[in-house]
Amino acid sequence: MKNKEKVFVKIKGMYDDPFSIDIDEGLSDPMLIKDAELVEIPNLNDNEVRDEETKKDNDDELEVIHLGHYGVLNGSEYIKFDELDEDSNVIKNTIKIACNEDGSQVVELIKKGYYSTHMIFQAGKKNTTAYETPFGSLLIGIYTKNLRIKREENRIAIKLNYSLDVNYNTISECNVEICITSKLEEEI
């Protein structure tokens, strides 16, 4: 992908049993995400946010698509996009993909707005952060069990498997796929 390119950010997640999705599924194949015909989306306005929520066979799976921007700064990749919550409040999001000094990969998700947080995902590590809401702050912990990043010419695919706790009590096992692409897949 090119610096300052418009991109689509597809986030698909499961929030339930950690064994319901095999985080390594499909990673031995050179194509992380199945090959699909890609189509151009004509003349989308920079300020337009395209949100689509699709329920799949499993009621706990959610899929959302946003229009965003991709850029590279000091060796780190940044994807910025806006999302709307259920009350139409705008939340500014930044996904940062970087490598630590030891060569390990790290993904950060920064949300600013009506709800704010800075989540850090590093394989085999637990990170804690505040999740700010209009009703107060929650202490959340994120233990990243697995983090996989696959890069192709016009696509970055991220698979995350992590435990989420609130105030030191595990509340969910999460499996999330994030696909950043310069073209929207036809199957969406």
C-alpha positions in Angstrom: 0.0 0.0 0.0 1.1 3.5 -0.6 1.6 6.2 2.0 -1.5 8.4 2.5 -3.7 6.0 0.6 -7.4 5.6 1.2 -8.1 2.2 2.6 -11.0 0.0 3.9 -10.7 -1.4 7.4 -12.7 -4.6 8.0 -12.9 -5.7 11.6 -14.4 -9.1 12.3 -14.6 -10.5 15.8 -15.8 -13.3 18.0 -16.1 -12.8 21.7 -16.7 -16.1 23.3 -15.0 -19.5 23.7 -11.3 -19.2 22.9 -11.3 -22.6 21.1 -14.1 -21.6 18.7 -11.6 -20.1 16.2 -8.2 -21.6 15.4 -5.9 -18.6 15.3 -3.5 -20.5 13.0 -6.2 -21.6 10.6 -5.3 -20.6 7.1 -1.9 -19.2 8.0 0.0 -22.1 6.4 -1.5 -21.2 3.1 0.2 -18.3 1.3 -3.1 -16.5 1.2 -4.3 -15.6 4.7 -7.6 -14.4 3.5 -9.3 -16.3 0.7 -8.7 -14.9 -2.8 -11.8 -12.8 -3.8 -12.5 -10.6 -6.8 -11.8 -7.0 -5.8 -13.9 -4.1 -6.9 -13.3 -0.3 -6.9 -15.7 1.9 -4.9 -16.1 5.2 -6.8 -15.6 8.7 -5.3 -16.0 8.2 -1.6 -15.9 11.4 0.3 -12.9 11.7 2.8 -15.3 12.5 5.6 -17.7 9.6 4.8 -17.7 6.7 7.2 -19.0 3.5 5.8 -20.2 1.3 8.7 -21.8 -2.1 8.0 -22.7 -4.4 10.8 -23.4 -8.0 9.7 -24.5 -10.8 12.0 -23.2 -14.1 10.9 -24.4 -17.6 11.8 -22.9 -17.1 15.3 -24.7 -14.3 17.1 -21.5 -13.2 18.9 -19.7 -12.5 15.6 -19.7 -8.9 14.4 -18.2 -7.4 11.2 -17.7 -3.7 10.6 -16.2 -1.9 7.6 -14.8 1.6 7.8 -13.2 4.0 5.3 -9.9 5.2 6.5 -6.4 6.4 5.6 -3.1 4.5 5.6 0.3 6.0 6.3 3.9 5.2 7.3 5.8 7.4 9.8 9.2 6.5 11.3 8.9 2.8 10.2 5.5 2.3 11.8 2.3 1.9 9.9 -0.8 3.9 10.9 -4.4 3.3 9.8 -6.8 6.1 10.9 -10.6 5.9 10.6 -13.8 7.2 12.3 -16.6 5.1 13.7 -20.0 5.9 15.1 -21.3 4.4 18.3 -25.0 3.5 18.7 -25.8 7.1 19.6 -24.0 8.5 16.5 -21.1 9.9 18.5 -17.9 10.0 16.5 -14.9 8.0 17.8 -11.5 8.6 16.2 -9.5 5.4 15.8 -5.9 4.8 15.0 -4.3 1.3 14.5 -0.5 1.4 14.8 1.6 -1.6 13.6 5.2 -1.6 14.6 8.2 -3.8 15.5 9.9 -3.6 18.9 13.6 -3.5 19.2 13.7 -7.3 19.8 11.9 -7.8 16.4 8.5 -8.7 17.9 5.4 -7.2 16.4 3.0 -4.9 18.3 -0.4 -3.7 17.3 -2.0 -0.7 19.1 -5.6 0.4 18.9 -6.2 4.0 20.1 -9.7 5.3 20.4 -10.5 8.9 21.2 -13.9 10.5 21.6 -17.0 9.6 23.6 -15.2 6.3 24.5 -11.4 6.4 24.8 -8.7 3.8 25.3 -5.2 2.8 24.2 -5.0 -1.0 23.8 -1.7 -2.7 23.1 -1.4 -6.2 21.7 1.9 -8.0 22.0 2.1 -11.8 21.8 2.6 -13.5 25.1 2.2 -10.2 27.1 -0.4 -8.7 29.3 -1.1 -4.9 29.0 -3.4 -2.9 31.1 -5.1 0.4 30.2 -8.0 2.6 31.1 -11.2 2.5 29.1 -12.8 5.9 29.5 -16.6 6.1 29.2 -19.0 9.0 29.9 -20.0 7.0 33.0 -16.5 6.6 34.4 -13.2 4.7 33.8 -12.7 0.9 33.7 -9.3 -0.8 34.2 -9.0 -3.4 31.4 -6.3 -6.0 30.9 -5.4 -7.5 27.6 -3.5 -10.8 27.5 -2.5 -11.4 23.9 -2.1 -15.1 23.3 -1.4 -14.9 19.6 -0.7 -12.1 17.1 -0.3 -12.8 13.4 0.3 -10.2 10.7 0.3 -11.1 7.0 1.3 -8.5 4.4 0.5 -8.5 0.7 0.8 -5.8 -2.0 -2.6 -4.2 -1.3 -3.6 -5.8 2.0 -2.5 -6.2 5.6 -4.3 -8.9 7.6 -4.1 -9.1 11.4 -5.3 -12.0 13.6 -5.5 -11.4 17.3 -6.4 -13.9 20.0 -6.6 -12.4 23.5 -8.2 -12.5 26.9 -10.0 -9.4 28.1 -10.4 -8.6 31.8 -12.1 -5.8 33.6 -10.9 -4.9 37.1 -8.8 -8.1 37.1 -11.8 -10.4 36.2 -11.7 -12.2 32.9 -14.8 -11.4 31.0 -14.1 -12.6 27.5 -11.9 -14.6 25.2 -11.6 -12.7 21.9 -10.7 -13.6 18.4 -10.4 -10.6 16.0 -9.4 -10.3 12.4 -8.5 -6.9 11.0 -8.1 -6.5 7.2 -6.8 -3.3 5.8 -7.1 -3.2 2.0 -6.9 -0.5 -0.7 -9.9 -2.1 -2.4 -13.2 -3.4 -1.0 -13.7 -7.2 -1.4 -16.8 -8.2 -3.4 -18.0 -10.6 -0.7 -18.5 -7.8 1.8 
